[in-house]
């Protein structure tokens, strides 16, 4: 047992020392390879413009068309299943009518 209960326990492992990153002159990608992202030396600008009334109307029209297509696909899937369910129901009714209890004597 530890002699001093009031003192916190020291860590059992030493912390790992991570070396600093390489300088910018070092390039980890070979010159013939295409890097997955732009290098740190290039800058790109992204321009974001305010939406005017025409742009807003166009955006709403595109969203409406996408929603209408999704709704059409869902309704089409439901309409395909209606005849299938009707056939299953009709088959169940016919099976029930044909399967009558027979007397034990026969």
C-alpha positions as CSV (number, residue, x, y, z in Angstrom):
1,X,0.0,0.0,0.0
2,X,1.1,3.6,-0.6
3,X,2.4,5.4,2.5
4,X,0.8,8.8,1.6
5,X,-3.0,8.6,1.0
6,X,-3.3,12.4,0.6
7,X,-1.1,12.7,-2.5
8,X,-2.4,12.0,-6.0
9,X,-1.2,8.9,-7.8
10,X,1.6,9.6,-10.4
11,X,0.9,8.5,-13.9
12,X,2.3,5.0,-14.8
13,X,3.3,5.9,-18.3
14,X,5.3,8.9,-19.6
15,X,3.5,11.2,-22.0
16,X,4.3,10.8,-25.7
17,X,6.2,13.7,-27.2
18,X,5.0,14.4,-30.7
19,X,7.6,16.2,-32.8
20,X,6.6,19.4,-34.6
21,X,5.4,19.2,-38.2
22,X,7.8,19.4,-41.0
23,X,8.7,22.7,-42.6
24,X,6.7,24.0,-45.6
25,X,9.6,23.2,-47.9
26,X,9.1,19.5,-47.4
27,X,6.6,18.0,-49.7
28,X,5.2,14.6,-48.8
29,X,3.7,14.1,-52.2
30,X,5.9,13.0,-55.0
31,X,6.0,15.4,-58.0
32,X,4.2,12.9,-60.3
33,X,1.3,12.3,-57.9
34,X,-1.8,14.4,-57.7
35,X,-2.4,15.6,-54.1
36,X,-6.0,15.1,-52.8
37,X,-6.2,18.8,-51.9
38,X,-4.6,22.0,-52.9
39,X,-1.2,22.7,-51.4
40,X,-0.9,25.1,-48.5
41,X,0.6,27.8,-50.8
42,X,-2.4,28.2,-53.0
43,X,-5.4,30.3,-52.1
44,X,-8.9,30.0,-53.5
45,X,-11.7,32.4,-53.1
46,X,-15.3,31.5,-52.8
47,X,-17.8,34.1,-53.8
48,X,-21.3,34.0,-52.3
49,X,-23.9,36.3,-53.8
50,X,-27.2,37.3,-52.3
51,X,-30.2,35.7,-53.8
52,X,-32.4,38.1,-55.7
53,X,-36.1,37.5,-56.4
54,X,-35.5,35.6,-59.6
55,X,-32.9,33.4,-58.0
56,X,-35.2,32.7,-55.1
57,X,-38.1,31.8,-57.4
58,X,-35.8,29.5,-59.4
59,X,-34.6,27.8,-56.2
60,X,-38.1,27.3,-55.0
61,X,-39.1,25.9,-58.4
62,X,-36.3,23.4,-58.3
63,X,-37.2,22.3,-54.7
64,X,-40.8,22.0,-55.8
65,X,-39.9,19.8,-58.8
66,X,-37.8,17.5,-56.6
67,X,-40.6,17.2,-54.0
68,X,-43.1,16.5,-56.7
69,X,-40.9,13.8,-58.2
70,X,-40.5,12.1,-54.8
71,X,-44.2,12.4,-54.1
72,X,-45.0,10.9,-57.5
73,X,-42.6,8.0,-56.8
74,X,-44.3,7.3,-53.5
75,X,-47.8,7.5,-54.9
76,X,-46.8,5.3,-57.8
77,X,-45.5,2.7,-55.4
78,X,-48.7,2.8,-53.5
79,X,-50.8,2.5,-56.7
80,X,-48.8,-0.6,-57.7
81,X,-49.6,-2.3,-54.4
82,X,-53.4,-1.7,-54.5
83,X,-54.1,-4.4,-57.2
84,X,-51.7,-6.8,-55.6
85,X,-53.4,-6.4,-52.2
86,X,-56.8,-6.7,-53.9
87,X,-55.8,-10.0,-55.6
88,X,-54.5,-11.4,-52.2
89,X,-57.8,-10.4,-50.6
90,X,-59.8,-12.0,-53.4
91,X,-57.7,-15.2,-53.1
92,X,-58.3,-15.3,-49.4
93,X,-62.1,-14.9,-49.8
94,X,-62.2,-17.7,-52.5
95,X,-60.1,-20.0,-50.3
96,X,-62.4,-19.3,-47.3
97,X,-65.5,-20.1,-49.4
98,X,-64.0,-23.3,-50.8
99,X,-62.7,-24.5,-47.5
100,X,-65.9,-25.4,-45.7
101,X,-66.0,-27.9,-42.8
102,X,-67.1,-31.3,-44.0
103,X,-69.1,-33.6,-41.8
104,X,-67.2,-36.3,-40.0
105,X,-69.1,-39.1,-41.7
106,X,-67.8,-38.4,-45.2
